[in-house]
Amino acid sequence: MACEVCATLQALKGKGSRAADKAVAMVMKEIPREESAEEKPLLTVTPQLVNEQQESRPLLSPSIDDFLCETKSEAIAKPVTSNTAVLTTGLDLLDLSEPVSQTQTKAKKSESSSKSSSLKKKADGSDLISAETEQRAQALRGPETSSSLDLDIQTQLEKWEDVKFPGERTSKGHLMAERRSCSSKTGSKELLWSSEHRSQPELSAGKSALNSESLNPESASELELVAPAQARLTKEHRWGSALLSRNHSLEEEFERAKAAVESDTEFWDKMQAEWEEMARRNWISENQEAQNQVTVSASEKGYYFHTENPFKDWPGAFEEGLKRLKEGDLPVTILFMEAAILQDPGDAEAWQFLGITQAENENEQAAIVALQRCLELQPNNLKALMALAVSYTNTGHQQDACEALKNWIRQNPKYKYLVKNKKSSPGLTRRMSKSPVDSSVLEGVKELYLEAAHQNGDMIDPDLQTGLGVLFHLSGEFNRAIDAFNAALTVRPEGRGGSTTMMCLGINNSGLCPKDYSLWNRLGATLANGDRSEEAVEAYTRALEIQPGFIRSRYNLGISCINLGAYREAVSNFLTALSLQRKSRNQQQVPHPAISGNIWAALRIALSLMDQPELFQAANLGDLDVLLRAFNLDP
Amino acid sequence: MFRMLTKTSVTLGSRAAGWVRTMGSHQLLVPPPETLSKPLSVPKRLLLGPGPSNLAPRVLAAGGLRLIGHMQKEMLQIMDEIKEGIQYVFQTRNPLTLVVSGSGHCAMETALFNLLEPGDSFLVGANGIWGMRAAEMAERIGARVHQIIKEPGEHLTLKEVEEGLARHKPVLLFLTHGESSTGVMQPLDGFGELCRRYQCLLLVDSVASLGGVPIYMDQQGIDILYSGSQKVLNAPPGISLISFSDKAKHKVYTRKTKPVSFYTDITYLAKLWGCEGKTRVVHHTTPVISLYCLRESLALISEQGLENCWQRHRKAAAYLHKRLQELGLQLFVKDPAIRLPTITTVTVPAGYNWRDIVSYVLNNFNIEIAGGLGPSEEKVLRIGLLGYNATTENVDLLVTALKEALKHCPKNKL
């Protein structure tokens, strides 16, 4: 198997992957334009993006402080970004207890990122708010801003009035205002920054694109016949949509400043419904103007890059990353993919691999952000859609998982006819509810997949089966899910045939098919969640034979060991996973490891179940060496 | 009775039968429900959630006593005993101390409906769901609501409150002593003096803390204090305790408008509860049986002594916290000084869904615990050690159950 993957890799080496894309595009006669339209403008836009990205580098490569308090700031900063809002509802990273460090982070970020001198003057502490307001107001009225922005401000002031007077509003509104104010600082700064740096033609072009189209990112992806120039606009527009958050920020800033609410009264409570409502309102109504700004930092804000990436300027980072992925060194693959993105933030493929690898490295939050980013750039990236559906399933975002799976069908040239006539639902980026699945939605998507499978007859499409497996997993029909994953594995037990399938499906592949081992892992997880832990262990073992560095499967194996009461084995597996993550970091001298909090959490629990208080203490201190020694494992 | 009539109708013939039928002018639209024909079924459970808690046996026994009229002198005597009990647990000498016939929410409304008039400035310390609720109620009244919003898991400092008092000049400040949604205990020392200085009344919600955490209404300068029956008091839910200081009473009695709520109008309730002289005025029918229960739970706490009760809760909570941390779990409130002894919040461990843990513990051990609420939803498990339930034996039982849940509930990831 390894040789085959290797061969595929070799064939695609040296940015040959791009060529492969084109080859694929030609193979796929029925959707040529979609591909080429995407391809061309990407090339034209890229240099510009790189420039911008460099200017905004502080955002992309945050300070060490940022990284250190990643978990905290992530939890609080996210709600603004429409597409990352949900992530916070997630799970392992939540720790809302230290707002101080977060404020510091923001201040720091702002200092380093502010290009305009006015922003640099910003004072720390409680004066921060009012100072910001003045400066912002000045900046916004500056020559670079169009008058409609002023109008915007006006509306927002009026809005503030609404909020201000009691009795005419609900407490929800008030709370929302408060909540929104949480992360306004950073957002507005970016807005300011980008209003200075975007060029006039872009502005007007983007505007017309926005005015003439719906704001649904999907609509953009369905423009199959657009000329390159237009395609580029739609692309911008998609970025624009990612910037929704920014518009909130502007509004928040004004509400915040004018009301002069207590400066440190950040309140974060995630009632998603309200958020959605708000997002919808702003999306449609007043803030179209600001969406034109072309920046890529909106999503990056949700993704935390490693601070000192030794491969930052590595030529061919993407290809090197693929190589490392093949070798099974996930942490280093992540570094290379991040480097590739830092070099070209519009590289959808790098985002895709980054996302998938993050998931395999047991870092679901990062995976979701990266995959969302990929899909903003390339809504028809089937791999990213499937991976995102899986990540949503894992984090309990069932509705979003369904949505992603439905999009997978909708974007799939082979099956899209099945949804052609049905009304499309809103884009997945702004719907982030953790509410239990509306079962009719789940059933509807399931029907689509079953219909597709039926149409295939005896031909088994492993990707379709994977989707089915995820759907059955979502509905708790574990045995049916197991059947689906097993069916996929009959076609692709160890990665054979993967590449051809991908060629047929045609979207954006770089030759390495990660699905073989991930399929075994998915089968294992389904078996385990369906109370068949012994069999799960077998499946995980298969996955780890193929990919020994597969952190997630190692973690899962540990969990299954806990289920089976084999705590010592569980601990060994968690320690091995942690050690793998650390080892690759040490080799690369990366100061801050991408170590997963939930592996530590699981390790602590396994140790507590073993009744070994002294080791438990070591786990609390995060002392990996003591633990590795205690379990006779190589460091 | 009905059966007897039917039987008679058979013997008396069709005319009598017709009379039986015409007792009403219509045929019955809704038949007797099938479900009610089965015996009442209540499972046996240990209630270690944030409330309600198990009834103490003596309280439970009181619930089975025979009913008497709610305005009979024996009942009025019981009501007076209850008032004294409340004065003891609140540590107050306020004459305007009584029981509201409604849950803790109703006590909150009683406080706000009576104290606030449209246009009044109202400052709310919002570090969890109860502050949000108070704000919502006050908005309905038409007050100008200002919130000091804190992260879940935090408390309000004197400085923050002073800033708010200076800026908004409120007539009333709301604080939650025991924030049951996040497990935070709000320190109360100093806020009374602060409020006095800014000519503001201090309203405190102690539903989740009363009896488990020291509170001294008069000495801490609290103007309005309320609590519930279903937590540390181990009495049935549905009634609540409230007391108004003279200053608060003065504000109520000098209102320009009548409170929009008749049911919670404290001027009527005061007369019903004999807080103003000997004459009692009927206002509504009090929940007599629940009052028996409350009387007994107040008696229990008096016999035990408040200090001992506080101490017992503190010990049980410390033991729980230690055992939870030994399980590899993390407490949601980072600062040990502000952890509420009565209700503990535990961060849902990574890789688990809180629902799985809660239902595992319930289905396999008959122990009720709860997930988060409001701002802590999805993030925490809430464990209550309330009154009678605050024992190390219960902690051990729960920890055993949680251990099994941790073993069986982790989700494998696709």
Interface residues (C-beta under 8 A of the other chain):
Chain A: T89 L91 D92 L94 L96 S97 E98 P99 F165 P166 G167 R169 T170 S171 H174 L175 E178 V261 E262 D264 T265 E266 F267 W268 D269 K270 E362 E364 V390 T393 N394 G396 K434 V470 H473 N521 R522 G524 A525 T526 A528 N529 A536 R552 Y555 N556 I559 S560 I562 N563 G565 G597 N598 A601 A602 R604 I605 A606 L607 S608 L609 P613 F616 A619
Chain B: P118 A126 M132 A135 E136 E139 G142 A143 R144 V145 Q147 I148 I149 K150 E151 P152 G153 E154 E160 E163 G164 E326 L327 G328 L329 V333 K334 D335 T347 V348 P349 A350 G351 N353 G374 P375 E377 E378 K379 K403 L406 K407 H408 P410 K411 N412 K413 L414
